[in-house]
């Protein structure tokens, strides 16, 4: 975890959510996923992951779960701005 003042960010290779209900999750066991979501609930601003290899954002329990595209193949990265007014982000390409 990384903290930017009162905001906490989590970085993980494994993603908790996907955009397509047919795709398999790394954490397919619902109780395991629910436990992680409950731990992060109310404590984390954004949880970043990359396993899905596409840009995807889902909100659950006040936490934004963000999957980022494959940088090596697409040159895409996520730029995050933290200010006193909140957090904004954008997906950028090299």
Secondary structure, DSSP 8 states (H G I E B T S, - for coil): -EEETTEEEEE-SS-S--S-TTS--TT--HHHHHHHHHHHTTT-SEEEEEEEES-EEEEETTEEEEEEE-HHHH-EEEEEEEETTEEEEEEEE-
